Structures are given as C-alpha cells and as structure tokens.
C-alpha cells in the first residue's frame, strides 16, 4: 500500500481534490435521482417528503416518504449505472425501514405501509428476486433521466 507521504504535496492535493469532487458529483447525481423519483410519485397523487435531501446523512436510510390517503411509502433510491443490486442492499433497506417504523410508531400506526426500493440499475444478483418476495419489498427499475 502506498502512503500519502510517498507523494509530493501537490500530488496529494490533486488526489484528495479528485476524491472530494467525485463524491460531490455522486451526491448531486443521487439528489437529482431522488428529485426525479419524488416527482414520479407526486404525479401519482402522493405528497412526498424528500428525507434524503432535507436530512442528508441523518436520513436513516430512507430517501423519500410518500403519503396518499391511508397509504405511506418508505422509499430508497439508488442511482447506479454500473453496479449490481445485491441482497445485502435490500437487507440493509429492510433493517432501516424496520428501525424507522419502530421509532415512529405513532405516526405510522394507522397507515398501510409499503417499502419501495427504486434503482436505475437493471442488474441484480440471484438472491434479490427471492428476497423481495419473501420480505414484501416493492422493487422498481426507473432509468435516470439526468
């Protein structure tokens, strides 16, 4: 492994700046996708709270909460171009939903809850299909319009 001290300070700055700007671009792309998906649900008559954009790192793994009548959707958005959706991603989302609902029992007590995992990526590994059926998670592939 190469240590930072083995590079000139100029190279270190360029490397760290590239890492930061790459993270920033990914964050912007993710936020744009969340906005796109939020608008998708608004057009379907839902009121949408943009939890990921409004709360940032404190979103508790839930990007959007959509409400319509007695129905509430907890939505995770993943704008991935070249990644593969794996069972672990859905397992984490399921855990995040369970924890969030437990913390907010009074708010959601009389709501029909749905968990929705939305991604721009068509690739999924073999365990995903079985996991979404067994755990009652809706899975949608919606291309990024960026």
Secondary structure, DSSP 8 states (H G I E B T S, - for coil): ---GGGS-HHHHHHHHHHHHHHHHHHHHHHHHHHHHHHHHHHHTT-EEE-HHHHHGGGSTT--EEEEETTEEEEEEEE--SS--B-HHHHHHHHHHHHHHHHHTHHHHTTSEEEEEEEES---B-HHHHHHHHHTTEEEEE-----
